[in-house]
């Protein structure tokens, strides 16, 4: 396995454990190494501490979400495309919540002075990708005559923020929509999207 492949395997193993473990303190370097298919000592060749590994894995995980969203196929009509996008975004939001715990409850690792800046840049790029995807959805809806084409960037940013908040609340059962299935939620969000931009 090449050096880059080992690093990616370690990141993927770490992300897998972050997603499947309720208490991050239970994550051990030996578990990460085992899941990555490398020796425990190899992990320390690449990372100085567990904190450093967890924090860099979070940035790697968000970057992977960025790549996945950027390459998302948005084919078909508005409603089909909207469901595809929201389903993908829903999963990304859940992962981001899991990832954020690895940052919120830990002090930055000693040698990661630029962690905040790097994370901020990554999140900014992710926001741009999400905006661009919703711009495509809006254009599909306008082409189908569901909305007017004179919506503003502010309108679009506002509705994106609302959709993200509904999904976050839905996943934490803080939502009046908690009794809806995912398909029902996505359909309702598509209707709200159209109503807002009409």
Secondary structure as UniProt FT lines:
FT   HELIX           3..20
FT   HELIX           24..26
FT   HELIX           29..36
FT   HELIX           40..46
FT   HELIX           50..70
FT   HELIX           78..104
FT   TURN            110..111
FT   TURN            113..114
FT   HELIX           115..143
FT   TURN            144..145
FT   TURN            149..150
FT   HELIX           153..171
FT   TURN            172..173
FT   TURN            176..179
FT   HELIX           182..197
//
